[in-house]
Amino acid sequence: MNKNSVVRNDALQVPAYWENAKIELMKRDRILRKLIPQFGDLYLLGRDDPFTTLTRSIIAQQISGASANLLWEKYLGVCPKSTPNEVLSVGKDRLLSCGLSKRKTDYILDLAGHFKDGSVHVDKWVEMSDEAVIAELIQIRGISRWTAEMFLIFNLLRPNILPLDDAGLISGISKNYFSGEPVSRIDIREVAANWEPWRTVATWYMWRSLDEKLA
């Protein structure tokens, strides 16, 4: 999933907690105190509707960002509305024709089926806890805990998500807190303990710290 979804000066898109989280994180974390100001008014931008967000995350699994974007455009050529009904109507053969693998095609069709038959409680996710949403999502084929965590961050805009298996978070913590040395889950948890309840925001800045202009 592309983590570069940022915009400038659009108050409607800023998560309500963002500015307060920045202030709190800079008070308590010396690394973030230096890092956050480097990105000025950049911030997390929420994504699309739930089905589109999850479909895009499936398409992006285990391929580069550039390849994922290209495949997404091809998918939209077949399913421009990207709705469960449209996906099920298009069917397996046409999804395969846009370059999706058999496995990802099966995953997307399964996801569409879950949305259509109401076996996922989309309308209740806003009220459910982080772990409850994750538990429901990982019952769907192709949705891992990481995918569910990305959904919580980018769609539900949850403020305190720590995706322990995310390569960008791991690299960011290694770069900023351990001079590039390998880090363990224990290391990550210890660093992130200082970030609560704004671990999503701190994670986003770890991702940003890997941008080429700061390399």
ChimeraX attribute file (.defattr): number of C-alpha atoms within 10 A of each C-alpha:
attribute: neighborCount
match mode: 1-to-1
recipient: residues
	/A:1	22
	/A:2	13
	/A:3	14
	/A:4	14
	/A:5	13
	/A:6	13
	/A:7	14
	/A:8	13
	/A:9	10
	/A:10	11
	/A:11	9
	/A:12	8
	/A:13	15
	/A:14	20
	/A:15	17
	/A:16	12
	/A:17	13
	/A:18	15
	/A:19	14
	/A:20	10
	/A:21	20
	/A:22	18
	/A:23	13
	/A:24	16
	/A:25	23
	/A:26	18
	/A:27	11
	/A:28	12
	/A:29	16
	/A:30	10
	/A:31	13
	/A:32	21
	/A:33	16
	/A:34	10
	/A:35	18
	/A:36	21
	/A:37	12
	/A:38	14
	/A:39	11
	/A:40	9
	/A:41	14
	/A:42	17
	/A:43	23
	/A:44	22
	/A:45	21
	/A:46	19
	/A:47	16
	/A:48	11
	/A:49	12
	/A:50	19
	/A:51	17
	/A:52	16
	/A:53	19
	/A:54	23
	/A:55	24
	/A:56	20
	/A:57	21
	/A:58	23
	/A:59	23
	/A:60	21
	/A:61	15
	/A:62	10
	/A:63	12
	/A:64	12
	/A:65	15
	/A:66	11
	/A:67	12
	/A:68	20
	/A:69	17
	/A:70	13
	/A:71	19
	/A:72	20
	/A:73	13
	/A:74	17
	/A:75	23
	/A:76	12
	/A:77	13
	/A:78	16
	/A:79	21
	/A:80	12
	/A:81	12
	/A:82	19
	/A:83	18
	/A:84	23
	/A:85	15
	/A:86	14
	/A:87	23
	/A:88	18
	/A:89	12
	/A:90	14
	/A:91	13
	/A:92	16
	/A:93	11
	/A:94	16
	/A:95	24
	/A:96	16
	/A:97	12
	/A:98	17
	/A:99	15
	/A:100	20
	/A:101	13
	/A:102	12
	/A:103	13
	/A:104	20
	/A:105	23
	/A:106	18
	/A:107	19
	/A:108	27
	/A:109	23
	/A:110	17
	/A:111	24
	/A:112	21
	/A:113	18
	/A:114	18
	/A:115	18
	/A:116	14
	/A:117	9
	/A:118	11
	/A:119	11
	/A:120	18
	/A:121	14
	/A:122	12
	/A:123	10
	/A:124	9
	/A:125	17
	/A:126	15
	/A:127	9
	/A:128	12
	/A:129	11
	/A:130	17
	/A:131	13
	/A:132	11
	/A:133	21
	/A:134	21
	/A:135	14
	/A:136	15
	/A:137	23
	/A:138	15
	/A:139	13
	/A:140	17
	/A:141	17
	/A:142	23
	/A:143	22
	/A:144	16
	/A:145	18
	/A:146	17
	/A:147	22
	/A:148	22
	/A:149	26
	/A:150	25
	/A:151	23
	/A:152	24
	/A:153	24
	/A:154	21
	/A:155	19
	/A:156	18
	/A:157	22
	/A:158	21
	/A:159	20
	/A:160	18
	/A:161	20
	/A:162	23
	/A:163	21
	/A:164	17
	/A:165	12
	/A:166	15
	/A:167	10
	/A:168	19
	/A:169	23
	/A:170	21
	/A:171	20
	/A:172	20
	/A:173	24
	/A:174	19
	/A:175	18
	/A:176	16
	/A:177	15
	/A:178	13
	/A:179	9
	/A:180	12
	/A:181	12
	/A:182	12
	/A:183	15
	/A:184	12
	/A:185	11
	/A:186	10
	/A:187	16
	/A:188	18
	/A:189	13
	/A:190	11
	/A:191	13
	/A:192	19
	/A:193	12
	/A:194	14
	/A:195	23
	/A:196	17
	/A:197	16
	/A:198	23
	/A:199	21
	/A:200	27
	/A:201	29
	/A:202	28
	/A:203	24
	/A:204	18
	/A:205	21
	/A:206	23
	/A:207	20
	/A:208	23
	/A:209	23
	/A:210	16
	/A:211	10
	/A:212	7
	/A:213	7
	/A:214	8
	/A:215	7
